[in-house]
Amino acid sequence: MMSYIIILACFGGIVLGLTGYWKLKQAQAEIEALFKERQELNQKIAQQAGEIIAKSAEVKHAQIRQKYQAGIMPASSHHIDEQLQQQGWFRDAPARGGVGLSGLQPHLSKPSRHGGDQAADSDSQSDTSGNL
């Protein structure tokens, strides 16, 4: 009878050992799966952080571009002439006692016919040869 108890105890020990071993393997596999999942999440986080930084840089660049483009107004010849006069670039500028751009008009050739239409008179058209 004692031998049956010993055999039963050995068999119980083997079953408990195998069950423990199986549970240990299961826990180990679960730990590996969790580590792998954590690594994938860290990679996603790093990728998203890179995308956020890139998008942030794009937004900042667009804001800077928009800020500087808002300060740029289209140039008109009248506006440029006014600025040049204010800065004293014309010899006859009103700031120096001259008459400004209007002082240039009398120096132009007078039309001989066509009632003041200078474009119709070939002699009064601007010189395109470059000899000004």
Steps between C-alpha positions, in 0.01 A plus 500: 500500500783734567629446153169619357523818701855559380400437139200727538716772659757469218226514241348808673843664511552434128155641415565807716846544343364471146215740581745749649728463202206554261385808697858634498522458121163670458608793719828525310315510164266766635792709624669474159175603328469799735863604435443471125180705525680761711779522241246548219324772701831677563573490127154643423551772760840589351352505149209719611737733684702538180183571302388754759836675485487507119141630495589758765791620289272520193242702693764734638651546152154571355428753777830678436439499124146632552627770737756625251269470199236703682753782534572499128267712293491506124721769350338771297696757305324780687595352838862447389520857365370635830757303696783612273391861533483469880852361506629776272598285203361741237697813417188711480347358817250736670703474823782684319276773364446337162179386342555122520396263225269752343811702416599231250196552278612828332822336385312244290464575129173670410273319257474668164161360409227254611381731778747397772499126430870430534462129430371571148798723411800286405745785572381546856498136603758392756842405379537123527857491376638545849651844434324705762 
